[in-house]
Amino acid sequence: MINTMKPHQADILASELANARERINRTELAIERTEEMLAENLALRGRIRTAVEAAERFSFRG
C-alpha cells in the first residue's frame, strides 16, 4: 500500500509532532525541578531532624 499524504495533512502531522515534542520537553523540565525540590526538602528534613534530636537531648539534661 502506497501512503499518499496530502501536503495539508503533512503540515498537520508536523505541527502535532512539534507540539508533542514541546510537551515532552516541558515535562522533562518539570521532572528535573521536582527532583531538585525533593532533594532540597530531604536535606531540610535532615537538618530539622538533627535540630529536634539536639533539642530533645538538651531538654533531658535539665
Secondary structure, DSSP 8 states (H G I E B T S, - for coil): ------HHHHHHHHHHHHHHHHHHHHHHHHHHHHHHHHHHHHHHHHHHHHHHHHHHHHHHH-
